[in-house]
Amino acid sequence: MRPTGAVPVLTLGDVVLVSIQVELHDELALRLQQDLAERVAATGARGVVIDVSAIDIVDSFLAKVLHDISATAAMLASTAVVVGIRPAVAITLVELGLPLRGLRTAPSVDVAFTMLGVRQSAGSPASTVPPPAAEHPSSDVGRGRRENVGAHEQLPPSPRVREMG
């Protein structure tokens, strides 16, 4: 575990996990974005899970940073999933009309790990398994889907995973 200011960043198998337990000021949010990009590039992580369940307020700047983290992860061949968005935060983001197109969300870390094809067993680090063939990005090549886009855009969302925007 390497702390990012006040935000610890963990690497579990090939997933980077961050649980934001403090309100992020702008400088810390930008530092987290940079550190996550560097961690994904250094580890080749296939997924980034960002737990925001402890955050009561997401302003337009933090919403943009979360979106940018997702876009950066996609450029690095990784998928970012934001988990634990509170109902009041979701309502505020929608009312503000913030551009969060492509931001993937899940209700919990467990659902995000499942979405990323991560298998967890009690007492052991997460291990990844490839998604089922029907969901694997390479299975759609040549079938009308766009090529050379981030993996998060090629995987169909499960019923419990939502894409905002």
N, C-alpha and C positions, 0 to 999 in steps of 0.2 A: 504494500500500500504506500503510495506516495501522495502526501497532502498537496493540494493545489490551493494555496492560501488557506482558507477555512473549509475547502471542499475536498474531501478525500476521493481519490480516483483509484479504483481497483481493476485489476485485470484477472478475469476468471476464464481460463481456457483461451478462446479467441474472441471473447466479448469483453469490452471495457464497460464498467459499471460505475456510475456516479450517483450518489444520493445527496441532493442539495438540501441541507438541513438549516441553512441560514438564508436570510434575505440577501440577495446578491446586489451589490452596488455595481455601477457600470464598469469600473476598472476590473473588479473581480470576475464579472461575467465575461469580459473580453479575455482575461487571462485563462479562464476555464476553457473557453472556445479554442484558444491557441494550444493549451496543454492537451486537450482531447484530440485535436488534429495530430499533434506530434506523437501521442501515444498510439493512435490508430496506425499511423505510418510506420512507427517503430516495431509494432507487434504484428501488423498485418491482420488486426482484429476484423472479423466479419460482421460484428455488431457493436453498437453503442447503445446502452440503456441508461436513460437519464430519469431518475426518480425525482419528481417535483411535488410529491404528496405533502411535504412539510411547508410548501410555499403558499401563503395566503393571497399574495398579490403578484400578478405578472403584468408589468407595464409594457408599453409598446417597444421599448428598447430590449427588454429581456425576451419578449416574444420574437423579435428579430434575431437575437442571438441564438435562440433555440432553433429557429428556422435555418440560420446560417450553419449551425453545427450539423444539422441534418443534411444540408446541401454539401458541406465539406466532406462529411462521411461518405456520401454517395460518390463524390469525385475520387475518394480513396478506396473505392470498391467495398464499402461497408454500408450497413443499414443502421440508421439511428431510430430509436423508438423512445418517445417521451411517455412516462407512465405516471399515474396518480394525479392527473389534473383534477382539481376539485371542481364541483359543479359551479360555484360562484366565479371561479377563474374562467371556466369554459364560457359561461354566459357573457362575462366582460369581454373576452377576446372576440366573440361573435358580434356583440354590440358595437365594438370599436371598429369592426370590419378589417381587422388586421390580416395582412396577406400571409397566411400560413399554408398555402397550397403545397401539398406533398409532405407535410409534417405528419408522421405516423404516430399514433397514440395507442396505448393499451391501458386497461384498468389496473394492472399489477405487474410487478417484475416477473412473476411466474408466467403470465400470459405473454409478455414480451420475449422471454427466453424461448417459449414454445414457438412463437412466431419466427424467431431467428433459427430454429432448428437445434436448440440447445437442450440437451438431456441432463437433468440433475438427479443425483442420488444422494441420499443423506450422508453427510460427512465427507463428501468428495467434491473436488472442484468441478465446475461445469464442463461438460464435454459436448462437442457439436456433432450433429449428425446431419447429413444432407437432407434438404426438404424432400418430400415425396416427389416422384418424377413429374407429376402433373403440375407441381408448384415450382419446380426447379427452373431458374431463368433460362438455362440452355434449351429446355424443352420447347420454348416458344420461338426460337430462332427460325425464321423462314415461315412463320405462321401468321404474318400480318402484324406482329408486335414490333415496336421500334427496337433497333439494336443500338448498342453503345450508350445506353442510359443506365443510371444507377440501379443496382439490384433492387432497391426498395420500390422502384417504380414498376418492376416486372412481376413481383410477387403479388398475387391477389390477396386482398385483406380477408382475414377470417371474420366470422360474424362478431367476434368479441374484440376485434381490432378495428379502429377507425382511422381514416385518413382525413385530416382537416383540410378544408379549402374547396 
